[in-house]
């Protein structure tokens, strides 16, 4: 994912609208590109602050820590979904092997 693609996904990321593949690519890029991270930080502060004001919530003062936690939480989601997907593939592969063994046993 390049900077232009990443920056076009900042608002959908903040609003939790990215699919898992997009989210993974977005996070990989943001964590390795300081320009995109800075852009994300600006949008996160602006949107989170506006949302808190609109909802009459106390405005947090440490947006950088809140963003770091938000990123960490999303990285965990990506990691968990990748593990779950890998487990499903492994289970399907094992089922295939079992069926193959049964068919070979019956044939021979």
Secondary structure as UniProt FT lines:
FT   HELIX           3..8
FT   HELIX           10..14
FT   TURN            15..16
FT   HELIX           20..32
FT   HELIX           34..54
FT   TURN            55..56
FT   HELIX           63..107
//
